[in-house]
Amino acid sequence: MITALFIFDAKGDILISKLYKEGVKRNISDVFRIQVITTNSKNNSAGDSDGRDVRSPVLTLGSTSFIYIKSGLLWICAVTRSNQDCSLVLEFLYNFENLLKNMLIGYGNDSQLSIKKQLTDELITNNFNLIYELLDEVIEFGYPTNLEINYLKNMITSIPASDNIFKIANTRLSRSNNSSNDKPVSNKSSKLSGSNVTWRNTGIKYRRNEIFLNVEERINVLMNAQSEALRVYVDGAIQMKTHLSGMPECRFGLSDDSMLLNLKSSENQDSAAYAYTSNNRNHNEVTLEDSKFHQCVDLTKFDLERVIQFIPPDGDFQLMSYHCLLNINLPFKVYPQVQEIGRLKLHYKIRVKSAFPARLPATNVQIKIPTPRGVIKSMATNTLGKSKFHPEENLFIWKFNKFFGEQEHIFTGEVELSNNHNDFGPNSSMLEDDFNQVYNNGIINWNRPPIKLEFKLDMFSCSGLTVKFLKVQEKLNYRTVKWVKYCTQAGSYDIRY
């Protein structure tokens, strides 16, 4: 939504600039300075505005819009592209202005609070690190997220040691609450207390308390004809579904041989690496890279105890995403043999072997075996499943309802090609002279696209990731039904031959 955000002083000089998306450059700020700030200064000096600013808060030039507010002598401007909701951006700018006032003007004693009522360029320049860290937290990829002080105080690190701005801001809020409710407010706060859990509502009740943990992985493989992996990686995610009452605290642990690198929180982009030394690595370790967690996860708990602890949102959410590049278990190995017989025939022999436990069945298994164009005759046999030639797609499709582990099945097929160029159809890109030259030389002009494999396999993890335990603690001490499931699907599973 927001492509860039700028804070200008009264002269139009940039104090803060933050670009969130591609499409604009930093020098676009010159347009706003000339069109708005300079024009406004001239009108005020000439007395045209009569002491009041009557200019529209939105300036649109082509496909770029400048949405801005004025805070004292400062200008806060958001740059957007295409058609955006201006009222929503303006609401964010006013909330962001109030947040800066609560945090920056809150420095010092209470007597000074009544004096400093407006933001100044001195306040901005003296707190560069804090403001840039705020902008990283309150806007994610151009979309406003969370501006609550109780949440931000757990995320912001660049706080001066002499003055706790969050304490002052909370004190001001506490005084206003006490004056209206006449109730004491406790200063004690915990990172996992209900007041700080902005992603979950209080008072949730369920008759049946359940928690579902699904480890979903998508494997991408490129094999050669000898079933050797030329490229392989896994994109994985842990999907959660919670129907839990109250404010539960959930904990689960991974297997002892798991290793996570570059841990990240979705609300805190500062990464923290957790890894063993290279001397301790072996071929059985589960190495997960670029691991990103939901904001509800306490990463410090994992660093200390290797336990993932969190207060979950209600319903469906993604707890964790990761990539795996090492020690991947390939569920299928494919050994293709494609031979040319004479000038116009191809012979196929495809051997598929499953490499997962025998009790597990892979479902929705499809093997797509490409053929050249112009096939006039086809034949196929297989030891299990069903196979059929599809001339409109120029391929054999070999299907299995269930393919159990530790099994091997073979497909054999043969196709005969036409020696007439007209059989290739009017949309053929091959010229007739080229066609005759190719087939007269006895060579099939075919680029051999890869064989593709599709499947779905439950209760199997290609990365080797396993959940060791799953616990739920809540002060009501209710009984919780827990479900843990693994699912692996084929992403791009290609075999060259």
Secondary structure, 3 states (H helix, E strand, C coil): CCCEEEEECCCCCEEEEEECCCCCCHHHHHHHHHHHHHHHHHHHHHCCCCCCCCCCCEEEECCEEEEEEEECCEEEEEEEECCCCHHHHHHHHHHHHHHHHHHHCCCCCHHHHCCCCCCCHHHHHCCHHHHHHHHHHHEECCEECCCCHHHHCCCCCCCCCCCCHHHHHHHHHHHHHHHHHCCCCCCCCCCCCHHHCCCCCCCCCCCCCEEEEEEEEEEEEEECCCCCEEEEEEEEEEEEEEECCCCCEEEEEECCCEEECCEEECCEEEEECCCCCHHHCCCCCEEEEEEEECCCECHHHHHHHCCEEECCCCEEEEEEEEEECCCCCCCEEEEEEEEEECCCEEEEEEEEEECCCCCCEEEEEEEEEECCCCEEEEEEEECCCEEEEECCCCEEEEEEEEEECCCEEEEEEEEEECCCHHHHCCCCCCCHHHHHHHHHCCCCCCCCCCEEEEEEEECCCCCCCCEEEEEEECCCCCCCEEEEEEEEEEEEEEECC
